[in-house]
């Protein structure tokens, strides 16, 4: 359990992730309100069902989605340990927004070391996300020298998606925040995968494309 806790904390809270696919609008570090005024382009993810579990209908998140086939779902007890640790750490370093999402469920792949988490994000301001996105960008850039951090806004399957990509020497880390007027709160998907795996990229594209409102 200790190893899984460290893995979850490292990948979700220290360098949270999503997928490195098609940057639609590349934004600067201080994009401000401009990202909300841009007309977000539409992105359609190709879904390969053979890479996914059957649809999961989550009433807490108010969405349905599929997880990667063959990945291990982490226990609620483990998630609570990670969340509690992250909140204590957030208070110590003044990163309340970065750590405000509440993890609902998570999966990991022991073979590749990949992690996927799904969180409620009640503190995400969908009318002006610039502050939150800027905080994420500043946070990741402050954690390690030489990381490449980019932010993107697009629409997919009826959702508005705010994406943060973090690229370091050996991993692709992506965060995608899905929002819609029909959702009670934004939902955040985080992915961390090793560089150089086209199949994992296809898997994560498929997960993103499977997300729909309940």
FENLINSUL-V158798 format. One line per field, one symbol per residue. psi: psi as a letter, one per 40 degrees, with the letter a starting at -180 (. if undefined). A space follows every 50 residues. Layout:
# FENLINSUL-V158798
psi: ???
This chain:
# FENLINSUL-V158798
psi: ddddddddddddddgiibighghdhhiidfdaedddeihhiihhhhhhde eiiihhhhddefiiiiihheihhiidddddddddddddddddeffddded ihhdiiiihddeeiihihiigdehhedgeddddddddddddedhieihhi iihiihfeihhhhhhhhadeihhihhhhiidehdiihhhhihiiiehddd ddddddddeehii.
